Amino acid sequence: AGDDIVGYRALLNLRTANKVLELLRVGHNVHSVERLHAFAKSSVPWHEIMSPDDSLSVQATLAQPPEGMTHSHFCALTVKNGVVDHMREHSGGRRPSVDVQDAT
């Protein structure tokens, strides 16, 4: 844990890191696709973090998923859809694009 400076230093100095991730929220009782979508859509003020001109990429790793949420790609798409729905509501219908190789 740390502030933005810690993240920037990690990006500049780590020679082995492909990505530096920041935990934004932890969800409890997210045991269905509908709850996952709602959590992704409402738990973070995405419109304050990114703009519709940005791109995003979502990856999921599942440790002990509930039944019905056992496919990581499907869960990643569900989270992406929640983020995009949030952005559409706060950006006049505009949304960021998806770029799995080079998200901004």
Secondary structure as UniProt FT lines:
FT   HELIX           4..13
FT   HELIX           33..42
FT   HELIX           46..49
FT   TURN            52..53
FT   STRAND          55..56
FT   TURN            67..68
FT   HELIX           72..90
FT   TURN            91..93
FT   STRAND          97..98
//
